[in-house]
Amino acid sequence: MSSSETHRAITGVWKNESVKLIASLTGVVRDVGLAEELAQEALVAALTEWPASGVPERPGAWLMTTARNRALNTIRHRRVADREHDAIGQELTSHVPLEAVEAALEAGIDDDIADDVLRLVFIACHPVLPKEARVALTLRLLGGLSTDEIARAFLATEPTIAQRIVRAKRALAEARVPFEMPRAAELGQRLGSVLEVVYLIFNEGYLASAGDDVMRPALQDEALRLGNLLCDLAPGEPEALGLLALMELQASRAAARVDANGEPILLMDQDRARWDRARIDCGLAALARAEAHARVAGPYQLQAAIAACHARARSPEETDWPRIAALYGELAARHPSPVVELNRALAVSRAEGPAAGLALLDALAAQPALARYHLLPSARADLLERLGRHDEARAEFERAASLTDNARQRRRLLERAATCARAIQA
C-alpha cells in the first residue's frame, strides 16, 4: 500500500472510530478535552507508524490501545509529580481518584462502549454551554468533523466555530460535568439540541460537504443509531420520532443516489425501485407514532412528512408537490430559515412552475447566511435552465461549483454548465 493510500485509510478509520474512541476515553478520564487530546495523539501515532508497518487488521482496536497507553503514561507522570501537579490531575478527572482512572485504563476500555457515545452527546449538549457551542462541539466529537466542515454546516466562519469549540471544552472542564445520562427533569431541555446535533451529523453523512464521495455512510449510520437510542430513551417524544422518521426516509434513497461511478443522481432522476422499502416502512411507522403523540407538528415531524410525500410516490410524476409546498410553508411560518425558504421555492417551482419558484429564490439572494451556500445558485441554475435561459443558468452552475468542496458535486455542476453552453450554441 502506497503512502497516500495509507493516509486515506487512516482518514477513513478515524472518521469511523474517533467517536467511539473519544466516548470511551471520556468515560474513564472524565474530561472531554483530555479525551480528545489522547485520541488525537493516537491518530498522530498512526500517521507515523502505519505508512511503514501497514494498516493493522483491527485499526480501531489499535487506536484504542494506543490512546489507552497514552492515558496511562499521563496518569503515571502525574503520580510521580509533586502534590500540586497531582491536585491538577484530580481536577482534570473531576475528582475521580487517579488510582481508579489508572485501574480502569489498565482493565481496557475497548470491550464494550455500550451507551458511552450517547452519554457523550448529552455532555456536549449540557446547558452550561450556549446552543451554538453544544452543536459545534458534538459535531466535532461525534462526527469527527473538521472546524471547516462544521462551519459549512452552520453557514458560519471557521474561526467562529474554532472559538466555540475551545470555549466549550473549557466550560465543561470548569463545570466538571459528570459523564452520565441526564435525569428526567433535565432530559426535555437538553433533548432539542441533541436532536439538532444528530440531524447535522446525519446530513454530513447524507451529503458530504467535502471530499471525493457524495455520501459518508458511517456518519449516516451513526446518526441513525443515535436516533434509535434517543427514541428508546424517550419513546413518547414526537420530535425524536419525527427525526428518526426523517432520517430513515432520506436514508432509504442511498442506493439510488449515485451511479456506478459514484456520481450523484438527482432526486427526480433516481430509480425508485432501488429505494429501500424496509427503511421507508420504518420511517412511515415512526412518523405515524410521532403524529399520534404530537398536538402540534414540530420541525422534524414536518420535514418527515415532506420526505414521506416523496417516499409514497412511485414515480416523480406522482409526487404531491402542492402538499410539499404547503408543508414547507408551514415549516417556514413556525421555524423560519433561509434554507427552508430555499426548499419551499423549489417545491413551489414544481407545483406552480419554474417562474414562480425563481421569484422566491431571487428574494433570498440578499440573505447573508446563503452567500456561501452552493445550493442557492444551483437551485437558481436549475430553474433558469427549465425556463430556457441557458446563459444565465450556465453562470449559476459555475458559481455553485466554485462554492462546493465536494469533488463529485463540483464535477456534476460543471457538467450541467457545459450542457447549458452547448444549448446556447445549438
LUMMARKE-905702 format. One record per atom (N, C-alpha, C): residue in one letter; x, y, z. Coordinates in pm, whole numbers, plus 50000, padded with zeros to 5 digits. Each point is the difference from the previous one (the first is absolute). Example, Ala and Ser with C-alpha at 12.3 -4.5 7.8 and 13.67 -1.06 7.14 Angstrom:
2
A513194943150780 A499115011950000 A500905012050000 S499655010549928 S500825011950006 S499235010950073 
***
This chain:
426
M500854988150000 M499155011950000 M500895012450000 S499735009449908 S500795012149991 S499745009150120 S500885010050017 S499855009350112 S498695007549991 S499615004449878 S498745007449985 S498804991150030 E500084987349958 E498914990750030 E499884997550150 T501154999050067 T499994998150145 T499375011950070 H500365012049954 H499435012050062 H498485000649977 R499544995949883 R498554999749975 R499334989850092 A500684988550019 A499454989750088 A499915005150143 I501045007150045 I500015005550135 I498875010150017 T499805008549900 T498915009850006 T498664993050013 G499804989349922 G498754992550006 G499794993550135 V501064994050055 V499904993750132 V499675010450106 W500655011549992 W499755010650098 W498555004649996 K499455001749880 K498615004349988 K499074989850065 N500334987249984 N499134989550052 N500184997450149 E501225001650051 E500324995650134 E500175011050103 S500205012549955 S500355010650095 S498925002150106 V498734999249960 V498935002650096 V500014989550111 K500184987349965 K500034989550102 K501235001650089 L501105003749938 L501245001950073 L499865011250103 I499515011549957 I499875011450090 I498964997250109 A498894993649961 A498964996950099 A500524990550107 S500724989649959 S500524990450097 S501045006450091 L500885008149943 L501015006850082 L499355009950098 T498975007049953 T499305009450089 T499384992650117 G499474988149973 G499404992150106 G500984996550110 V501294999649969 V501024996450098 V500675012350061 V500495009249914 V500755011450052 V499105011450045 R498704999649961 R499015009750044 R500315014349957 D500655001449884 D500325013349949 D499994999449848 V499055007149939 V499834999449855 V501255004949927 G500535011550045 G501185005549934 G501184990650007 L500264994250118 L501114990650015 L499774987649915 A498764995149996 A499694988249919 A500285002649853 E499625011749950 E500275003049859 E501505001349975 E500725006150094 E501465001149984 E500644986249989 L499584990850085 L500554986549999 L499664992949868 A498775001949953 A499614994049873 A500825005849885 Q500225013150003 Q500815006449896 Q501454994850003 E500534997550120 E501344994450010 E500074986149936 A498944992250018 A499954986949936 A499975001449848 L499275010049951 L499955002449856 L501395003849947 V500715008750073 V501355003949958 V500914987849996 A499864991150099 A500804987850001 A499704991349878 A498734999249963 A499634992249880 A500615006149875 L499935013249990 L500595006849883 L501504997749992 T500644998150115 T501444997850004 T500374985549970 E499254990650058 E500384985849996 E499394992249884 W498755002849965 W499334991649901 W500605000649860 P500515011549954 P500624999949867 P501144989949989 A500704997450112 A501114990349997 A499534985850031 S499114998650099 S499604986650045 S498754994849930 G499245008949936 G498754996049937 G498835002050095 V498805000849945 V498805001750081 V499724986950074 P499865000250132 P499764987750075 P498664993649965 E499864987350035 E498784992749968 E498795006050071 R500215004750124 R498915006450076 R500445014250034 P499875009249905 P500535013650021 P499345007350115 G498704997950021 G499335006650110 G500564995650134 A500254987050014 A500574994750124 A501415005350021 W500765001449890 W501375005450009 W499965014250055 L499115008249945 L499875013850047 L499595000450148 M499074991250038 M499534999750138 M501134996350095 T500774989849963 T501114995750085 T501055011050011 T500315006349889 T501005010850001 T499535011650086 A498745004049986 A499475010950082 A500014996350147 R499644987550030 R500024995450140 R501415000850059 N500994995949922 N501375000650048 N500455014550022 R499585009049910 R500325014150018 R499375005250131 A498764995750025 A499315004250122 A500714994750124 L500434987549995 L500734994250113 L501295007750027 N500715003449894 N501245007750017 N499715013450065 T498915006649955 T499645013050057 T499704998850148 I499214989950036 I499634998050140 I501234996950084 R500884991549950 R501184996050077 R501005011450016 H500095008649899 H500875011650013 H499475009350109 R498695001450007 R499435008250106 R500254993950138 R499994986850005 R500204993250128 R501375002950059 V501015001049913 V501365002350050 V500335014850010 A499095008649955 A500225014450011 A499725004550142 D500245012550026 D499755005050136 D498515001050027 R499645003150123 R498604999750040 R499175010549928 E500605010849963 E499265010349925 E499534994649867 H500894993249928 H499614994349872 H499014988650021 D500164992850111 D499064989150028 D498605005750021 A499925011750066 A498705006450020 A499385004249869 I500865004949906 I499505003449867 I499424987749934 G500694988850016 G499494987549943 G498664996550055 Q499815002450133 Q498704997250059 Q498925008749936 E500335012849974 E499025008949936 E499634995149862 L501004995849921 L499734995949863 L499144987649993 T499974992150105 T499184988050000 T498755001750085 S499625012650024 S498765003150071 S499914992850134 H501115000050074 H500074994050133 H499894984950000 V500164993749887 V500134985449997 V501444996950041 P500234991550100 P501374997150043 P500864994949886 L501255004549997 L500894995749894 L500174985049998 E499964993850118 E500154985450005 E498854993249925 A498795005750015 A498844994049933 A500115001649849 V500485011849955 V500195002249857 V501024990349944 E501114998650072 E501064990949954 E499494985749993 A499244995950101 A499474986450001 A499054997649883 A499175009949971 A499064998749888 A500754999149868 L501045008249985 L500784999649877 L500734986849984 E500564994950109 E500724987249992 E499054988549969 A498755001150046 A499024989549974 A499574999649855 G500235011249928 G499595000649859 G498685007049985 I499885008049894 I498775007849980 I499414997549863 D500504989649932 D499534997849864 D499154987449988 D499524994750113 D499214987749991 D498555002849963 D499395009750068 D498595003049974 D499725014250044 I499805009149903 I499795014050037 I498555002950035 A499124989749979 A498595001250037 A499435013449953 D499535008050092 D499385012849960 D500925011850024 D501314997550003 D500945011050024 D499845011249897 V499754996249874 V499845010249896 V498805008950031 L498904994050043 L498825007950032 L500255009050120 R500724994950101 R500365008450114 R500845011849955 L500894997549905 L500855010749949 L499185010849933 V498954996149930 V499115009849937 V499395009150106 F499514994050108 F499355008150103 F500995008750075 I501254995750012 I501015008750060 I500215012249911 A500194997649872 A500265011049907 A498805009349989 C498814995150032 C498795008249992 C499555004950137 H500915000650094 H499655004450135 H499605014750001 P499015003650083 P499535014050003 P501075010150040 V501114995650057 V501065009550034 V500585006649875 L499784993849885 L500515005249873 L498915007449924 P500355010549926 P499035006149907 P499614989849893 K498825001949943 K499484990449902 K500974997649886 E500565010749943 E500904998449885 E501234992050037 A500505002050123 A501184992650044 A499684985250019 R498804996950049 R499604986050019 R500044992549867 V499395006349901 V499934993449869 V501404998549939 A500795010650005 A501334999549940 A500884989650068 L499984999750133 L500854990650072 L499594985649973 T498724997449996 T499554986349978 T500324995449858 L499875008949904 L500404996549864 L501494996849994 R500775007650075 R501444997750004 R500324986450063 L499364997250113 L500324987950074 L499354987649940 L498745001149961 L499294988249952 L500154997849851 G500125010749925 G500124998549856 G501424999749951 G500955003750086 G501385000849957 G500195010449890 L499135010149997 L500055010049895 L501045010750030 S500595005349897 S500935011250015 S499205012750029 T500705010250051 T499315012650025 T499455005949871 D500694997849888 D499535005149871 D498694993349960 E499924986950018 E498774992749966 E498855004550089 I500265002050128 I498965004650091 I499555014149962 A500955008449961 A499665013649958 A499034999849884 R500214991049904 R499084999249886 R498634995050045 A499984990850095 A498714995150050 A499235011150069 F500725009150065 F499375011250071 F499815012349912 L500584999949880 L500055012049917 L500705011350077 A501104996350069 A500765009650080 A501454999849955 T500845008550062 T501425000349964 T500784990050085 E501134995449946 E500814990150070 E500555005350133 P500565012450008 P500495004950129 P498915000550107 T498785003349959 T498895000550096 T499764986350061 I499984989849915 I499764986450048 I501154995350088 A501245002949961 A501164995950079 A499945005850140 Q499625012850011 Q499895006550130 Q498904993650084 R498884996749937 R498914993650073 R500454986850061 I500734992149923 I500424986850046 I500985001250117 V500975008849987 V500995001950107 V499315004650129 R499115009849987 R499315005150118 R499084989450061 A499394991949916 A499104989650050 A500764989750083 K501154995649953 K500804990450076 K500425005950134 R500425012649997 R500435006550124 R498835001050099 A498835003549949 A498835001550088 A499604986650061 L500054989349923 L499664986850052 L500984995750108 A501295002649976 A501014996450099 A499815007850129 E499735012949987 E499845008450118 E498734996350078 A498954995849928 A498744996250066 A500034985750052 R501044992449964 R500134986050040 R498724992249971 V499535001149876 V498774993249959 V500184984950011 P499114993150070 P500174985550018 P499704992249873 F500664988549986 F499794991549883 F498854990450031 E498785005149986 E498834992050031 E498805005349923 M498964991749991 M498785004349934 M499285010350087 P499375010249941 P499285009950079 P498784993950069 R499645005650113 R498804995350070 R498765004849923 A498864994150037 A498765002849928 A499695014849992 A500275007350109 A499695014350001 A500815007949899 E501224995349970 E500885006949906 E499814995449856 L499434988249984 L500004993649869 L499355008549892 G498825005750032 G499275007649899 G500765011949947 Q500615007850091 Q500685012249958 Q501264997149919 R500594988250017 R501224996849928 R499744991949873 L498784994749987 L499724991449886 L499985007649868 G499485012450000 G499895007649876 G501345002149933 S501015004150078 S501325002349940 S500654986949959 V499704989150073 V500524986949961 V499434995949863 L498705002049982 L499374996549872 L500625008149886 E500265012850025 E500605008449897 E501384994749962 V500784996250100 V501334994649976 V499934987249919 V499124990950041 V499894987249931 V499655002249853 Y499095009549974 Y499615002249860 Y501125006349919 L500785008950061 L501145005649929 L501044989349967 I500194990750091 I500914988849973 I499444991749884 F498714997250005 F499384992449891 F500175007249867 N499785013149999 N500125007549876 N501404999549942 E501015000250087 E501384999049952 E500254986349938 G499344989750054 G500104986749940 G499174998749873 Y498865006549997 Y499084999049886 Y500535007649879 L500625011650024 L500555008149891 L501305006350050 A501114993149976 A501295004450054 A500355013949950 S500445008550093 S500325013849963 S501355001249932 A500864989950013 A501335000549940 A500454985849965 G501084999249921 G500544986849965 G499564995349863 D500264987349973 D499734994349868 D498694992549992 D499364997350113 D498784991950001 D498775008550027 V498894996049938 V498745006950023 V499514997550143 M500164987750048 M499494996250131 M501144995250090 R499775001050131 R500894994250100 R499144990750084 P499844987549955 P499044990850064 P500224997950149 A501265000350046 A500264997850142 A499325010650087 L500065012649956 L499335010750075 L498494998449995 Q499494996449883 Q498564998049985 Q499534988850092 D500744989050002 D499634988650085 D500085003650148 E501045007850037 E500145004050140 E498845008850043 A499585009249914 A498865008650032 A498724991850017 L499814990149913 L498834991450012 L500044991950130 R501204995350036 R500134992550126 R499655008950118 L500525012349999 L499695009450107 L498515003450002 G499425001449882 G498575002949992 G499164989050062 N500364987649974 N499284988750060 N500184999850152 L501235002850046 L500245000350144 L499185011050067 L499915011549935 L499215011050056 L498524996250010 C499514993049900 C498604995750003 C499764989550108 D501004991750025 D499894990450110 D500005007450134 L500805010650007 L500105007750124 L498735008050028 A499425005649894 A498795008150014 A498964995349899 P499384988350023 P499144993849898 P498785008149962 G499555009250084 G498825007949967 G500335013949953 E501285002949972 E500405013449957 E499785001649850 P499025008149957 P499675000949857 P501165004449912 E500825009550047 E501075005049915 E501134989949985 A500264991950103 A500994989349985 A499514989949897 L498704996750004 L499424991049901 L499985006449862 G499705013049996 G500005007249872 G501375000049936 L501045002350081 L501364999849947 L500374986249950 L499674989750077 L500304986349956 L499294997049869 A498745004049989 A499244997949877 A500665007249883 L500395012450020 L500645007849895 L501294993449953 M500844995650093 M501274993849964 M499794986749928 E499064992050048 E499734987149934 E499525002249857 L499115009649980 L499455002549867 L501075005349905 Q500855008850049 Q501075005149914 Q501054989249973 A500334992250102 A501004989449982 A499514989249905 S498694998749983 S499454989649912 S500425001949855 R500455012249964 R500355002949861 R501474997149969 A500774995650098 A501454999349987 A500464992649874 A499434988249972 A500464991849888 A499735006449865 A499075009449995 A499625006349873 A500625013849981 R500775004750099 R500485013849996 R501295002049922 V500704989249970 V501225000949920 V499984989249893 D500705002749887 D500074989949894 D501174990650025 A500294991349903 A501054990050016 A501375006250020 N500175012449956 N501295006950016 N500045009050123 G498944999450082 G499975008250120 G499535014349976 E499515002949879 E499535013549970 E498585001950052 P499655012050047 P498685002250060 P498874999549897 I498864995050044 I498784999649919 I498955008350072 L499425009649931 L499005008750061 L498754992150037 L499265005150099 L498824993050051 L499034996449889 M499725009449908 M499004997649897 M500474990049895 D501304997149998 D500544990649901 D500314986450060 Q499754998250129 Q500374987450066 Q499054988649963 D500574987849996 D499214987949978 D499344996350133 R498735002950014 R499324998150128 R499824985550037 A500194991049904 A499974985850032 A501174996150089 R501045008350000 R501184997350082 R499895006150139 W498965007550025 W499805005450135 W499714988450095 D500495001050120 D499884989450100 D498615000650064 R499154990849958 R498615000150048 R499924997050150 A500944991950051 A499974997150144 A500275012750080 R500965008149954 R500265012650069 R498805009449988 I499385000249884 I498815008549981 I498914995850097 D499784987050014 D498984995250094 D500335004150143 C501294999050038 C500425004350135 C499775014950019 G500335007749896 G499825014450009 G498545003950012 L499154993949919 L498585003150005 L499384995850133 A500484988750055 A499494995650130 A500405009850110 A501255004749996 A500465009850100 A499225013149986 L499715004149876 L499235012249978 L498584998550056 A499404988449979 A498654997750053 A499995000950152 R501044994750064 R500115000750147 R500195014550045 A500805007649924 A500205014150034 A498695007749991 E499244997649893 E498735007049980 E498994996450109 A500084987550049 A499084995750105 A500295006950133 H501255003650023 H500405006150127 H499985015249997 A500085006149881 A500185014549991 A498675007349990 R499865010850077 R498855008749985 R500245010049888 V501245004749989 V500405009049892 V501284994349940 A500044998949868 A501164994149934 A501235008850017 G501124994050042 G501265007050012 G500764999749869 P501185006349994 P500745001149874 P500434986549942 Y500424990650085 Y500444987149946 Y498814991949948 Q498885001050070 Q498804993149953 Q499545005749866 L500055013249985 L499605006249874 L500944995949886 Q501304999850027 Q500954995749897 Q499814985249966 A499674991950101 A499744985949974 A498754998349913 A499005008450024 A498784999449918 A500315003549855 I500945009449979 I500435003449864 I500714988149936 A500924993950075 A500724988349948 A499044988649971 A498944998850081 A499014989549978 A499265001949868 C499775012649960 C499355002749870 C500854994249886 H501315001850009 H500894994349898 H499994984850007 A500054994650123 A500094985550017 A498764992849948 R498845006450014 R498754993749957 R499805000749848 A500715009149933 A499855001649855 A500864989749927 R499384991349926 R500734989549929 R500735005249877 S499655012249958 S500695006449888 S500045014950027 P500915007449938 P500065014650022 P498685007049968 E499314994849897 E498755006349957 E498904998850105 E500084989950086 E498984997850102 E500235008350126 T501105007450006 T500345007850120 T498965010950025 D499565001050124 D498995009950039 D500715013250033 W500395007449895 W500755012350020 W499205010950071 P498715001749973 P499245009950077 P500034997250151 R499914987350038 R500074996250141 R501395003250057 I501054997049923 I501375002850045 I500205015150017 A499525007949904 A500145014550010 A499265005350123 A498814994350027 A499235004450116 A500734996550130 L500604988350005 L500744995950120 L501225009050022 Y500705003549891 Y501125009250014 Y499525013750045 G498835004249954 G499445012750045 G499714999850150 E499464988850048 E499734998550143 E501304999950079 L501014993249947 L501304999450067 L500645013850006 A499915007449890 A500595013449995 A499285009550096 A498714998450015 A499245008850089 A500364997550147 R500224987450036 R500274996650141 R501485000650034 H500844996649904 H501444999250026 H500725006449881 P499935013449987 P500565006849883 P501504997549985 S500404997849875 S501414997349968 S500195002549851 P501135006149960 P500265001949857 P500044986849923 V500514989550062 V500084987149931 V498614994249979 V499135001550100 V498614995449984 V499335007749887 E500235013149995 E499405008149893 E500534995749863 L501274996349993 L500574995149874 L499274987349954 N499824990850094 N499314987549965 N498535002349966 R499385009650068 R498615003349966 R499915005449858 A500985008249962 A500015005449864 A500094988949896 L500834990050028 L500134988949906 L498704992049991 A499354998050115 A498724992949999 A498945007949923 V499985013150019 V499065008649927 V500284999249850 S501284999149963 S500344999249858 S499434987549936 R499884989350077 R499424987649948 R498475000650000 A499455006850099 A498545000750011 A499405010549908 E500715011549982 E499425011249926 E500815004249879 G501184994149981 G500825003549885 G501315006650041 P501044998949916 P501335005350035 P500035015150022 A499165007549930 A500025014650017 A499585003850142 A499004993250053 A499545002950136 A501084996750102 G500694988949978 G501074996250091 G501185009549992 L500345004549878 L501145008949981 L499765013450070 A498785004849997 A499695012650069 A500284998950149 L499684988650059 L500264997950142 L501504998850027 L500724993249911 L501454998750016 L500695013549989 D499585008149906 D500625013149982 D499845008750125 A498914998050073 A499785007650123 A500984995950110 L500634988249984 L500954995150100 L501435004049969 A500235005949885 A501375002749954 A500775008950096 A499335008750072 A500695009350089 A500224994450140 Q499584987650025 Q500154994250133 Q501484997150027 P500615006250101 P501434997750028 P500314985350030 A499074993050064 A500254986250038 A500144990849879 L499495004449884 L500064991649879 L501115004449905 A500825009450041 A501015005649909 A500984989349952 R500344990450086 R500964989449964 R499314986549983 Y498684999949992 Y499234987549994 Y499804996149855 H500694989549957 H500014996949857 H498644995849946 L499104995750088 L498704995349951 L499105011449951 L500275012450043 L499195011149948 L500285002549852 P501255002449957 P500235001649856 P499674987349922 S500204988350062 S499644987549932 S498504999449973 A499205003950100 A498554999949983 A499565010249895 R500605012050005 R499665010249901 R500364995249859 A501154993449988 A500444995049870 A499014989949945 D499534991250086 D499054989749956 D498725006449945 L499485010050071 L498775006549954 L500245008349874 L501155006749994 L500315007849879 L500124990749879 E500594988350021 E500124990449890 E498624995349955 R499114997450095 R498644995749965 R499245011049926 L500385012550025 L499355011249931 L500665003149866 G501054992549965 G500685002249873 G501005011450003 R500325005350119 R500965011050012 R501394994150024 H500544993749896 H501184991550015 H501275007750036 D500155012149950 D501225007550031 D500065003350149 E498885004850055 E499945002950143 E500174987250083 A499394989149951 A500114987350072 A501454995250005 R500695001349886 R501424995849996 R500825007450104 A499815013150010 A500775008150095 A499694995850145 E498754996850028 E499634996150135 E500534986150035 F500004990749903 F500584986850026 F501495001450030 E500685008549927 E501435002150022 E500245006450137 R499155009450038 R500145006250132 R499774989750110 A499004991549984 A499734989650099 A501194990550013 A500614996549885 A501154991150001 A501175006150078 S500155013149992 S501115006750069 S499795000550151 L498774997650047 L499695001150142 L499984986850073 T500074988749929 T499984987050067 T501404994150006 D500294993250111 D501274993150016 D499884985149972 N498804995649962 N499824985949964 N500334998349853 A501014991649972 A500514998849863 A498944995049903 R499214990350042 R499004994449909 R498875009849973 Q499585007050101 Q498985010349979 Q500525010849906 R501265004150021 R500585010249914 R500024995349855 R500434987649978 R500064994649865 R498614999549937 R499024995950076 R498644999349950 R499485013849960 L500275010050083 L499545013649970 L500685005649875 L501284997149985 L500725004749880 L499494992949875 E499624987450013 E499424992849885 E498685006449958 R499205004050098 R498735006549967 R500245013849938 A501065006950046 A500345012849939 A500404997949854 A500754989249974 A500404997149863 A498794996649913 T499024993150057 T498784996849925 T499285013049961 C499965009550091 C499365013049970 C500785007349889 A501344999150006 A500815006549897 A499724994149862 R499844986949994 R499684993449872 R498625004249950 A499065001750093 A498655004349961 A500035014149942 I500885008350053 I500135013849947 I500514999849857 Q500944991049973 Q500644999249866 Q499094993249898 A499064991950049 A499144992449907 A499085009249920 
***
